[in-house]
Amino acid sequence: MTIDWLPDRGIRRTVLALGAVGLSVIATGVALDLLWLLGIGVWGVIGAMAVELVYRP
């Protein structure tokens, strides 16, 4: 059994939080038909993917 390294858990939580917030903002932007809100959500999801790609080998 392996034990998760503490920084790995922190990065995982950060990626999941950024992704969840990004998707929520995207859904709100679509529902309210606000492109600027949709754009912010997309950048949140892109940020989550970037953190995941840069941190994980």
WORA-V605357 format. One record per residue. N is the residue number from 0. PHI is phi in radians with two decimals (999 if undefined). D_LAST is the distance of its C-alpha to the last C-alpha in whole Angstrom. Layout:
# WORA-V605357
<<N | PHI | D_LAST> <N | PHI | D_LAST>>
This chain:
# WORA-V605357
<<0 | 999 | 21> <1 | -1.73 | 18> <2 | -1.80 | 19> <3 | -1.13 | 16> <4 | -1.31 | 15> <5 | -0.96 | 17> <6 | -1.09 | 14> <7 | -1.07 | 12> <8 | -1.13 | 15> <9 | -1.14 | 16> <10 | -1.15 | 13> <11 | -1.07 | 14> <12 | -1.10 | 17> <13 | -1.11 | 17> <14 | -1.12 | 15> <15 | -1.12 | 18> <16 | -1.16 | 20> <17 | -1.07 | 20> <18 | -1.13 | 20> <19 | -1.16 | 23> <20 | -1.14 | 25> <21 | -1.06 | 24> <22 | -1.16 | 25> <23 | -1.14 | 28> <24 | -1.19 | 29> <25 | -1.08 | 28> <26 | -1.09 | 31> <27 | -1.16 | 33> <28 | -1.09 | 33> <29 | -1.18 | 34> <30 | -1.13 | 37> <31 | -1.64 | 38> <32 | 1.01 | 38> <33 | -2.01 | 36> <34 | -1.17 | 34> <35 | -1.17 | 33> <36 | -1.24 | 32> <37 | -1.08 | 30> <38 | -1.11 | 28> <39 | -1.10 | 27> <40 | -1.12 | 26> <41 | -1.10 | 24> <42 | -1.15 | 22> <43 | -1.12 | 21> <44 | -1.17 | 19> <45 | -1.08 | 18> <46 | -1.09 | 17> <47 | -1.09 | 15> <48 | -1.16 | 13> <49 | -1.14 | 12> <50 | -1.08 | 11> <51 | -1.10 | 9> <52 | -1.21 | 7> <53 | -1.33 | 7> <54 | -1.36 | 6> <55 | -1.48 | 4> <56 | -1.30 | 0>>
